Amino acid sequence: RNHSEESLELNTNRLKAYLSKLVLWPKNPAKLRGRDSSKEERDAAVQLKNKQPPGPGPKSSKAKKEAPRKLTDEEKSRHIYQFLQKVQRDQKLVGLRMKRDRKKEQAKEEAAKLAKK
């Protein structure tokens, strides 16, 4: 996914480079469609005989791996597994909690209307 403008730009440039090298043979040579290659491009194309599958290729910028290090006392005391479970649970139940809060507010408003009467 493109989480930032930089990664979006890198991804679009990578895909544009891939599409510029791509040669598509038409289903019907008499009727060329949008991205179909012309006869000259098809004649000039050479099929690569390598083991890599066709595709856009690897991303050019790989994230650098962090070297192993000792855990700090703060990191040891954080209980990461429980923290990740809580985050996952919160993400799953956010809609249900919002719905429950809306119902509570509506019940309060109705109770206030009835109290005024």
Secondary structure, DSSP 4 states (H G I P E B T S, - for coil): ---SHHHHHHHHHHHHHHHHH-----SSTTS--TTPPPHHHHHH------SSPSSS---S-PPPPPPP-PPPHHHHTT-HHHHHHHHHHHHHHHHHHHHHHHHHHHHHHHHHHHHH-
